[in-house]
Every structure is written in C-alpha cells, then in structure tokens.
Amino acid sequence: MQQSQLIAHCGSSKITREELKVIPTPEASATHQPLPHHEIVEALVESLSYRQISVVREEYAVSDDGMKMFGVLDLETTFDGCRFSVGVRNSNDKSMRLALTVGYRVLVCDNMTFHGDFTPVLAKHTKHLSLVDILSVGVDRMQRSFEPMRKQVEAWKATRLPDEAAKLVIYQAFVEGKLDAAKHLARRVHDRYFNPQVEEFAPRTMWSLSNAFTSAFKDLDPIPQFKATAELAPFLEVATTGSSSSQAIPLAS
C-alpha cells in the first residue's frame, strides 16, 4: 500500500525526525525568516493529530549543509487499497519555499522533483509567516482534497472500458508517444490488463487499466516511474473520452 517515495541522491542524506533537531538554523534577516526543519515536521504532525490523522511511516533527508530538508509521511487514512501521503520540503537558503503536497502517489526528491495530487501549502519565508497558522490551513485544505480523490477512484472503478477502447489507449500511450514512458512497457500493460494476476483488477474498468499502467511502471527507475505516473491520470481522462468510438461506459448502464 506504500505509494510515497523519498529519493536522496543529489548530495543529501536520510536522517530520522529526532536527528532533524540537531540541524542548525541560520539567523533571520529583515526579509527572510528561516524555519527549523524539525519544528515544521512537529507542527505538521501535531496539526494532523488534531484532526485524528496519524502518521504510520515517515522519512526525511537533508542536504549536506543542512539548509534543505525533504520528507514524506504516510498517513493512516486509506481507501480502496490506497493510502494518502504527504510530501514536505523546506529550505533556509532561499532556494525554495516551504511546501506540502498530498496524494495517494507522492514523490519527493532532492533534485527538486515534488509531486502529489494536490499542493495545499506553498509559502515564502517572510518575516510575518506563522508556521502553526500556515500548516493548520494547509492540513484543512489537504483533508478537503481527500474526498475528490476518493471520488475519482470510485468513478474509475465504476466505468467499464470496451476492449477496443483499452487497446487504443495503450496504443496512444506508447506508439503515438502521448505518455512519457518507455515503449517496451506497452506489452506489459496489455498483458496486465487483459490477463490480470490480481482478482480485484479482473473487471475491465478505468481503474483496472490505470493499475495495469502503474504496475508496469514499477519496472522503471524511481524518477521516470513517478513522472510517468504523474502524467497518467490526465492522459487517461483525455484518452478515454477523446473520441466517440472509445468512450468509457458506466457500469450502471
């Protein structure tokens, strides 16, 4: 169920939440207010706990000079085999804003890749920034975003695809190159959709096709995998409604 990933390969090192406390924070200036990395994490976890949301897994990394922090937190909140996660990043050298992203697929990398389904916080380190207030508002926005994400998954599970439509989507993705993913994955997506190994994905629905893609993407390195995954939902929405001959069919019909 874990669908978040923290990648540290550009000069940063993974550390624990406790170890964040020893990372020094530079002095503030008239226009820039550095934020201790550990205080951001603690305030975020506290804001989540006020809303009865627990963290079940967490990972952090900091740059060699301690100025940048990256993290992912997997939440106890789940639905239909998916788990919501939060990505967080911060810098005290003016290189990037404090930011949160949330989704059921989250990637945070020290090369500045930062992907989720919704970004509830993007804040400058200004003199008047209130960490507690900005995170409280951000978590409220994040919690409100859960329902639309749930509804998208439910809608995809309830939408059947004609076989020809599914084949056309796979063709458009790899042969026409409308999805940024290696062409050799086309056969794997086809096999995992039409001959699924998991009973849950036996119904030929939008959700099953999405999972056939994401399952095949696992053969890619982490960054190409998440880039392809990030493009997948909007691609599928367009591809399955783009022509009358390939339209999805609600199961209720």
N, C-alpha and C positions, 0 to 999 in steps of 0.2 A: 504493500500500500504506500510505501515511501515514494513520493514523487517530487521531492525537492533535492537540490544538489548545490553544494558549495565547492567551487573549484579554486584552489590556491596554487598557481603555477607561474606567477609573474613576480616572484620576489617576496611573496607573503608567506606566513607560516600559520598553521592552525593551532589555536590555543583554546583553553577552557574559559567558561564565563568567569570563574574565580581569578584566572590569570589576567583577565582584562583589567582588573583593579590595579595592577602594578604598572600599567602603561601610562606614562606621564602625559599630562595635558598642557599645552603651551598657554602662555598668558594671553589674556584678551587684549584687543586693541579698541580704538574708538569705534571701529566699524565692523569688527569681526569677533564673535563670541564662540571660542572653541567649546566643544561639549565632550566631557569624559565618556569614553565608549561604554564603560560598564554602567554608567548612570542611564544611558539610553536604553540598554538592554533591560536593566532592572525596572525602569519606568514602563517599558513596553510590557514586560511580563506582569507587572502589577496592574496595569490598565486592562490586560486580558483577563486576569483573575477576578477583577471587579465584575466582569460580565460572565463569570463562571466558565471561562475558556482556559483550559490547562494546556501546557506545553509538554509534549511527550518525547521530543527529541530536539536537540539544539547543537549547532556547530558554528564556530567563529574562526576568523583568520584576521591577522593584522599585517600591514606592510612592515618591512624591515625597520623603518624609522618610527613605527608606531602611530603614524599620522592617519592612516586609513584603516577602517575596520569594515569587515564584511561578515554577514551571518545569515543563517536560515533557521527557522523554528517551525517544527511540525506540530500541528495542533491536534487536540483530541477530537475536534469536530470532523465528522466523516459523513459521507452519503454515498450510497450505491457503489461501494468499493473504492471510493476516492477519499483522500484526506486533504484538508486545507492546510496550506503552509504560508509562512510569512518570510519574506526576504527583507533584510535591513542592511543599509550601508551608511557610513559616515566618514567624513574627513575633517581634519583640523588644520589642513594646509591650503584651504580654499580651492581644492581641486574638484570637489563635487559637493552637492547639497546633501543634507540628511534626507534619506528616502526610505519608504516602506513600499513593498509590493506584495500582493496576496493572490493566491490562486490554488488550483489543485495540481498544477505543474509550475514549479518555481525554480529558476536558475539564478545564482549569484556567483560571479567570477571576479577575480582581482584584475582582469583585463577590461573591466567596466561593463561587461555583459550583465544585464539586470533585467530579468524577465519574470512576469507573473501575468495574471489575468486583469488585475486592477491595481492602480497605484494611488493609495489614499493619502500619502504624505510625500511632499517634495518641498523642503523648507530651507531657506538660506540661514546661515549662522549669524543673524543680526543681533544687535545689542539687546533688543527687546523680545527675543524669542523665548517663549515659555515652553520648556520641554514637556512638562506634565500636560499642559493645555493642548499642544500640537499633537501629542500621541493619543490623548483622550479622544479628540475629534477624529483622528485618523483611524483608531480602532472602531469607533462608531460607524464611520464610512465603510470600513472593511466588513463589519458584521452585516451591514445592509447589502453588501455585494454578494453575500453567500447565496441568497435566495435566487437572484438571476442566474448564477452559475449552476445551481441545482436544477432550475427550470430548463436550462439548455440541455443538460444531460438527460433529463426526463423526456424532453421533446425528441431528442435524438433516439432514445430507446423506443419511442412510440412511433417512429417513422420508418416504414419499410421501403427498401430500395429494390426496384426491378433489377434482375441480374445484369441486363444490358446497361443500365444506368451505372451500376457499380463498376463494370468493366470500363466504361467510358471515363469515369472519374480517375481510375488508375492510369489509363492511357494519357489523359490530360496532365496528370501529375508528373509522370516520368518521361513519356515520349515527347509530349509537347513542352515539357520543362516548366510547367506552371507552378511547381513546388520545388524549392531549393533542397533537393535530396539526391543522393547517388542513384543513377538509373538502374543499377543492378538490383535495387530493392524492389523493383516492380513485381518480379516473380514471387518474392516472399510475401508481399502484401496480398497478391492474388491468392496464394495458397492459404494464408492465414485467415482470409475472409471466406473463401469458398470451401475450405476444409479445416474449420477451426478445431483446435485441440482443447478448448475450454467450452463447456456446455453453455455457459452464460452468453457466449458470443455466437451461438448457433443461429439465432434468428437473424435474418439478413436485413439489418437496420443501419441507420446512420451511425449509431453508437458502435455497432459491431465493426463497421468499416473504419471508423476512427481508431478503434483499438487494433485493427489489423495493421494500420499505418504505424501507430506508436510502438507496437510490438516489433515491427521490422526496424524501426529507427534505433532500437536498443543495440543493434549491431554497429552503430556509428560511434565515433568518439563523442565525449560528453557535450562539447560546444556545438558541433554540427547537429547532434541529436536534438538539443533543445532549440536550436534555430529552426530546424525543420518542424518541430512540434509547435513552436510559436506561430508558424505560418499555417498550420493545418486547419484549425477551426474556421478562419475566414475563407480559406481556399475551399473547404468542403461546402460551406454555406453557398458560395457562388456557383461551384461546380454542379451541385445537385438541384439548383433552381434556375440555372442559366438557360436551359432550353426545354421546350415542351416535351421533347422525346425522352428526357432523362429526369423528369420531376419525381421527387420522392412522394410516397403515398402514406398518409396517416393510417396507422393500423386500424383505427376505428372504422375506416371506410371499407 
